[in-house]
């Protein structure tokens, strides 16, 4: 009994530092932010205001705009990115494809670029005299430059393109790794039975990648709800507030406007609530009862 107790103590010695670090830097800030959401002001001048911050959300046009924009990015960008990642991974898993290593590296490379650097590059690419407008005009697709950054619709499209470009390769790697663990004999048997490439993709690839698709969908959802760098560096939230995201609004409330950390914490917890709701829905839709 003493020996078992001693072994347990040794085990705690190995994990105690990690437990303390997680509690101190993860759970404590979450709990403190929740308490902060019921206060108003900054620093030592914080005062308890009850549910005033939460009531303020529904009458805040900037928050409503940020929420609509963020959900729009989520609904449009995540499905497109997941489908592209699935398509690229299936194509690059072909053993007969030449230069597979080059294509894999080229598609994954955006995922390791600097967020600020690539956002600034996209800003210049889609400016009035940028390469995107020059390309479209040279092909006679448009006669005048498109206002990618000053038109509310095209500004959203530009941000969605930027996010998709950067994160598609990241998700592709997960699918590619999973595909390489699927027995090739399954596809060979399906081919012998007369299944087309599309049927193999829909009936074999998709079902067998279901856990990975669920994982990447949830992580992509969380990432998109927290979008910040692209919006700040490409459009600055403009024109007006037509592209502002929730994370940018939290930053503005904390450091740009007259600081109101209590209300900023309230807006931040909206992201937490959305993540919990959407993750639960995705688990339900995937048929996972856990």
Secondary structure as UniProt FT lines:
FT   HELIX           2..22
FT   HELIX           23..27
FT   HELIX           28..36
FT   TURN            37..38
FT   STRAND          39..40
FT   HELIX           43..45
FT   STRAND          47..48
FT   TURN            50..51
FT   HELIX           52..57
FT   TURN            58..59
FT   HELIX           61..92
FT   TURN            95..96
FT   TURN            98..99
FT   HELIX           100..109
FT   HELIX           110..112
FT   HELIX           115..125
FT   TURN            128..129
FT   HELIX           131..138
FT   TURN            139..140
FT   TURN            148..150
FT   HELIX           152..179
FT   TURN            180..181
FT   HELIX           184..192
FT   TURN            193..194
FT   HELIX           197..200
FT   HELIX           201..205
FT   HELIX           206..208
FT   HELIX           210..225
FT   HELIX           229..230
FT   HELIX           231..235
FT   TURN            236..237
FT   TURN            240..241
FT   HELIX           246..251
FT   HELIX           252..256
FT   HELIX           261..285
FT   TURN            286..287
//
